[in-house]
Structure formats: C-alpha cells, structure tokens
Amino acid sequence: MREVAILGVAMTRFGISEKTNLEMFAEVGIEAIQKSNLAPKDMGALFFGNCLGAFEEGQLHMAPFAHSELGLPVSAPATRFESACATATVAIRHAALLVAAGVYDIVIAGGTERAAKMGTPLATRTFAMASQAQHESNAGITFPGVFAMAAHMYADKYKVDLSVLKMGMAEVAVKNHYHGAMNPKAHFQKEINVDTVLGSMMVADPLQLFDCCPFSDGAAAVVIAEANKAKDLVEKPIFVAGMGQASCGPLYLQRDITRVRAREESIHQAYTQAGIGPDEVDVAELHDCFTIAEILAIESFGFYEFGKGYDAASRGETRLGGKVVVNPSGGLKAKGHPIGATGAAQVTEIVEQLRGESGARQVEGARVGLVDTLGGDLGTVCNIILRS
C-alpha cells in the first residue's frame, strides 16, 4: 500500500444557506482543487457524500451532477456515499484506500447537505431514518432519546450523580461554543455559559436544548493524492497515518450504549495502522452530536478511563491549552452538523490545525490529529488519524 496525503481542503460556512447542494459542493470542490495547485482534469475520481438530497431538493443520484459542476473528466467516476452522519468520513476513507492501492493517484472527496433548509420537523423525521425502523424509529425512539438513555446509563453504571454528569455535559457545550466563537465558518459563533445550558428547554431528559447540535447546511471537500506526488504539489502535505471503520447492529442488540463497540474497534484499527497510542494525539475533531457523546468518545479513544471522562471539560483538559484539545472548530455542537459534509469538515479542521493555519484557535505544536465520525444509532464509526 502506498502512502497517502491530503492536499487542498475547503469548507463553506455552516448554517442556513440559500445555495443548492451542488452549488455548495462546487464552491468547496473548486477551492480544494485550486489549493492543491491542480485543475479539475487532474482528478481521477470523485467520492461524494450526501444523505438526504431526496428530501432536501427531490434530488438523488447527485454524484455525476457534482462531477459535472466541477468539470471533471468523463473518465473520472463519481460515486455517492451514504453512511448517515459518518458519510463524508467513509467517502474519504474509501478514496484514501483506493489511492493507497494504486487505483488512482489523485482524487477528490467530501460531502454536502441542506439539513437546516428542510426545517425541524422534516429534518427530524429524515434523520430518524438512519436508525433501525422496526424496533427504534417506528417505536418512537429518536436520536436525542438514544443519547438521553446513554446519559442515564452512564450515571447509573459509573455511580456518577446525574446532576454532576449534567454539569460535565454543560461544560462540554460551553467549551465547544468557546472554540466555535473563534471559527468564522461555524454555525454558532457566540460563547455561552453553564447557566445557558442548564436553563434551556428540555429535549429528552436529561438532554436540554444546548446539549444538542443543530441541523446545518454546508459542504466540505478534500483532495487526496499519493504521497510522492503530494510532496511535489504543496508545501505541507498532511499524511494519512491510520484509518479505521467498523459497524454494529441495532440498539437492542448492543445493550450497553455507554460503550460504542464500533468506535472501539474502529479506533483500534486506526491506532494500529498509525503505530501510535492515545497519548500521541494532539488534537481531535470528534462526533459531539450531543454533549454526552463527546464524553463517551474521549473514553473510547483511551484519552480517559471508562467512567472518568465526564468532567474533562470542567477541568479545562479538552479546551485550547489543555491535555488534548477536543473540537477546536466548535464541533458539531457549535460548528454545526450538515450530516453528509460533517466528516469532510472535521478533516479540513485537522489538516488546517496540523499546518498551523487555524488562527486564534490554533493548537500549539499540533503534529497528530484524530477525526471521529459516528453514523446512525451507533451503527457506523469511521476514524482517520492524520500527521504533519
């Protein structure tokens, strides 16, 4: 397998957009190609992520249309990926694997979504389609409900008083909004405090409104190349050190949802391939769809022992200047969550961090970064480790 590197990266501002999915993706795709000192004709393939285009715009089979908008050659195949919230990360992983295998030398990957444009009722209904219908969504279980159950299970399993856990969760939200306030492309660019979180409306006990990430519109793209070619094209290519992906079945088969088994397997694959352990990660962009999700993730990575990560944000260990900086972009919580684009935006943030291009939210001395994206009801997890 050949070494693989990332060249140009780009993302739109996340939030509410009047542009179509194709317009947003064309914007970031062209920017990523230009930053790679390449032209559309140089792309060997397009790996395109989108989950809900059928509901957002009545548009399926979007990959070849994105291909056309970018001006890629007819010889470059365009393939659409759908893995719920992990969509773009899975697309990037497949792109990197095929470059590593020698099938292509240079490709473009990423995703686009207009989740906010649908409005809350339709977005909620369509997001629920990523869970198992018969025993979950049709029975009334929502994603906030799943993570609310995880919070209660965590408190009971590790003997953490629920009020103490809620304080730790609130501090996760405060920390991610603090980071997001420094990100000009974040959906929310305003700091909040613990009282804001604990005073917000209840969504699914114990999750309150400010424990939850928003629906967002946005797109992000990355150009991936064989490492030797990458070194000739850009001053500072960022290398793919390790990748992992794993899957689990429906929740009623998983039982203990304080332990995300797919994540534990996926991160093990990524660490093994990269030849590193958790202590060597400087910065992580992880899947904080809800505040409890960040706590579960940092424990799965080995940053903290199981049952010990709930107050990491409270102690300042995961914010800028801390032990390991988690979600300097603001995470899904503040940066936003256009599901088909989220993973590519996470990769974009890590690449810029490792290049020292993140401005006020720069993680000093960052050399190794971790991307973590979770799809559906804990059913898909994809991890990518990048190094400078």
BELZI-V399179 format. One record per run of one state. SS is the DSSP state (~ for helix, > for strand, _ for the rest). FROM is the first residue (numbers start at 1). TO is the last residue. If there is no record, write none. Layout:
ss=SS from=FROM to=TO
ss=SS from=FROM to=TO
//
This chain:
ss=_ from=1 to=3
ss=> from=4 to=11
ss=_ from=12 to=14
ss=> from=15 to=15
ss=_ from=16 to=20
ss=~ from=21 to=35
ss=_ from=36 to=39
ss=~ from=40 to=42
ss=_ from=43 to=44
ss=> from=45 to=49
ss=_ from=50 to=52
ss=~ from=53 to=56
ss=_ from=57 to=62
ss=~ from=63 to=70
ss=_ from=71 to=76
ss=> from=77 to=81
ss=_ from=82 to=83
ss=~ from=84 to=100
ss=_ from=101 to=105
ss=> from=106 to=114
ss=_ from=115 to=115
ss=~ from=116 to=118
ss=_ from=119 to=119
ss=~ from=120 to=130
ss=_ from=131 to=136
ss=~ from=137 to=139
ss=_ from=140 to=142
ss=~ from=143 to=157
ss=_ from=158 to=161
ss=~ from=162 to=180
ss=_ from=181 to=193
ss=~ from=194 to=198
ss=_ from=199 to=201
ss=> from=202 to=204
ss=_ from=205 to=206
ss=> from=207 to=208
ss=~ from=209 to=211
ss=> from=212 to=212
ss=_ from=213 to=216
ss=> from=217 to=226
ss=~ from=227 to=233
ss=_ from=234 to=237
ss=> from=238 to=247
ss=_ from=248 to=250
ss=~ from=251 to=254
ss=_ from=255 to=260
ss=~ from=261 to=274
ss=_ from=275 to=277
ss=~ from=278 to=280
ss=_ from=281 to=282
ss=> from=283 to=285
ss=_ from=286 to=289
ss=> from=290 to=290
ss=~ from=291 to=300
ss=_ from=301 to=324
ss=> from=325 to=326
ss=_ from=327 to=330
ss=~ from=331 to=334
ss=_ from=335 to=341
ss=~ from=342 to=354
ss=_ from=355 to=358
ss=~ from=359 to=361
ss=_ from=362 to=367
ss=> from=368 to=375
ss=_ from=376 to=379
ss=> from=380 to=387
ss=_ from=388 to=388
//
